[in-house]
Amino acid sequence: MTYDGKVVPVKVALRTRPLVSKEIAEGATECLQFIKEANQVIVNGSKGFTYDYIFDPKTSQEIVYKSSVYPLIGGIFKGYNGTVLAYGQTGSGKTFTMGSAHSVSKAGIIDTTTGVIPRVIKDIFDGINERSEEYEFVVKVWYAEIYKEDVKDLLAHDTSSARNLNIREFIDGSIKIAGITEVVVDSPASTLELMETGNAGRATACTAMNKTSSRSHAIFTIIMESRSIKDPDDYTHSRFHLVDLAGSERIKRTKAEGERLQEGIKINSGLLALGNVISALGENKPGHHVPYRDSKLTRLLQNSLGGNSMTVMIACASPANTNHEETFNTLRYADRARKIKNKAIVNRDPQTAELCRLRQEVQSLRSQLKGGVLTATITPSLSSEYNDREQLLQDVETHKQNTLNLSEELDKVVRNYVEMSQKIVCLETMRDNVRTTIYGLQDTARNVCDDTHDLSIIEEVTTEDSQRECVKKLRNLQQDVLKIKIDENDITQEADTMDVDRTSLDSFTSSGGLNLSHEGAERDMNITAAEKQKHILLSANMASQLQELTKAINMKEDMVNKMNNDDEVKEIKDKYEKHVKELDEQIEKLERERKQLMTVVEGTKKKESKKLSDQRRQQIVVLEDKIKHLQVEKKEKEKLVKLKAQSDTKIVKLTNDISGLKSARTKLMRQMKDETSKHLQWKKQKENEVKQLQKKDRKRQVELSKMEINMKKQRNVLQRKNEEVASTLRRLNTALMRNKQTNQKRNLIQQKKYETDVQRWKGSIDNELEVRVEVQVAKKCQKSIEEEIVRIQNELKSLDEGEKKPKTKKRRRTLLESEVHADVAKRKELEGELKLANQQIKSIQEKVEEGKVEIARYEARWASLSSLSDLRSLIKYLMNMQFDKKSS
């Protein structure tokens, strides 16, 4: 039993219990009829259902188990998951069938009334003992119940932490209960003791329909891990879920109140969610939502219904006509479950499985080399496989490097996007403040100068030109203020431009890098990974350039602002300029004093005292020193002024650079926006093309299915005709053989003279009539086969004409692989039918020729008839034969 990767339908068994004493006392009768040969059950003689297994009330527990559940045990040892679940109304025998209430202390491991679970446990450990020399096994179990949508651990020692457990889905797709107690077991007895311990904590109660009604859904799971002793890499693990569902209830019949009523509502709610899941899976629509998360029961059974598991559903029903409605609903429920398709695969580590396969292949090649079986023809295939693997490894390395590069670029783009978002928020705040201020000014302008007529009156009354000018300026100011408009979309548009293809980034982020899987390719349709990578790198490169430009602009603007707004530099500049002016004034004053003193010294007479002359010369020297000192100081101050001028020049240059960078940034932003829009248009166009191709492919698939149906019908017709021809040939052969036997008998009779001539002629008539009838039937078959040959030749001719048809100017469509295979298969099938028909024609023609020879011999014998009495006897015989034919 190997199902790896194949679709496995859910098997459904119908188990019917006998009438109970209460139903017999009420006068109930059985409303179900069983047709075991066809696995069918008929309800009230009108509605029929077909299942995989049918068990009437007389069927024993052992037969139920051996027929429906035991085939799953072999799959468990191979690594497949298995599930057995019992469904039905309350009191229909689910717990009895599953054996979840089995007590090992009272009944032992197995007896005649033991249900499914103890038998499964026993067979699993028996299988482990049989395989213990080749494999090592570890078996663990857990036991849980779902009571009022609360998952409870029945094997936990601490009851406070055993309630309200959470269900988690792990990375391998398995559904598990977080924190559930898993116990390692080593024998059937210990396992059943654990189950008996868990049953003590399970919720049960008495209702009007069942004294020990289960008030919760119970799931007993066996986890088995196996590892080969010879090959440690041969490791598998499997899970076997044994589910005893609580029975569906009708409040009027169970007469539940209070706590029992709330339990029944929750039970029916969970079973309704399970029914919705079964209905959704039975419809088998691609992409159709399956509501697994509506209930914890369906969440736990997600892999059992439509997932990785081999599942058997046992529908338990009551045969009483008083429960007719509930029984009918159970049968419909089970019938929908038969439509569910699971996909069972062996549970093993993928890397370990690949290593195991490669080792087996190497071992096989080594054995072939040692035995001389490996021929030269295998070498090219091995080398090609080796080259293919090397190429795949190189591609993987390349993809890894590309993924790393893309991840780095993505990080940069994301950081840039976050920074831009923060700046956008600040700009929007500033814009809101400016907009509020402008709106306030406009309201003030309207309130102050609301009526232009009053301004004109003021202008007419005013006589002075200055006042009229003020009124005119006020009116112009009002108009200018009211004309101010704020573009609401500037920042938003800039943000949209800066948002570098968020769709591509989101898809890249969600895929975790470069998506190389087939599912990603199907989701992105015709957009290849290389095209996505190219677009993302281009967008990231543009975003990086934009970020660099923005940084340069901000840096230069900060420098300009600092140079323009530095109060200390401005204060020093003003101080030095003032000081330079003061120095110029002092220098001019000292120059004037020096000139005056020189003039006085030159005009002084010789008779004046020498002392006074020396004093004045000293004064001139002092003035000249002061002038030199002031000139040096002036030069230093002029240097500072020149530096300030250079700084102003640098500011102008930086301002020009900022303008150029802003222009480049605007151009780059526009280019990014255009590139993004082009990419989106191209992507949309590709998606539309792929949708059209998919639509055409669906039409082709429908046409192919119709052709296959027609071919199947034609094949059936041809098969029926072949059977008719074969039957005709057999009858013709029989007639000819009988004729030969008659001739042989006639020869013996003639030799021994035991018969009269009339009796001989009667036998000849019967044989001749039979030969003539069979020859005529063979001719009709020959004619129908010739017509079939003409039809087949016409179809082959149409296929040849379709292949040789010249190309038109219409757009060429590439044939799908399925269409090419369908044409080749159809041609082969038609050629086979033509060959078979020709062989049949040849065989029929040979038999017809033999019949014609026999008829000619009979006609020759008729010419030898000479006795009138024999002629009368023959005519009378023919009349009687005709009468018998008419009367029959």
PyMOL commands that set and color helices and strands:
alter all, ss='L'
color gray80, all
select helices_A, chain A and resi 21-25+36-38+61-69+71-78+94-98+104-107+116-130+159-161+188-200+251-254+259-283+292-294+296-300+321-337+350-371+378-448+452-461+465-483+490-498+502-510+518-523+529-565+567-603+610-752+757-804+817-863+868-887
alter helices_A, ss='H'
color red, helices_A
select strands_A, chain A and resi 6-9+11-16+32-35+40-43+47-50+53-55+82-88+135-147+150-153+167-169+175-177+183-185+204-205+213-214+217-228+235-244+310-317+341-344
alter strands_A, ss='S'
color yellow, strands_A
deselect
rebuild
show_as cartoon
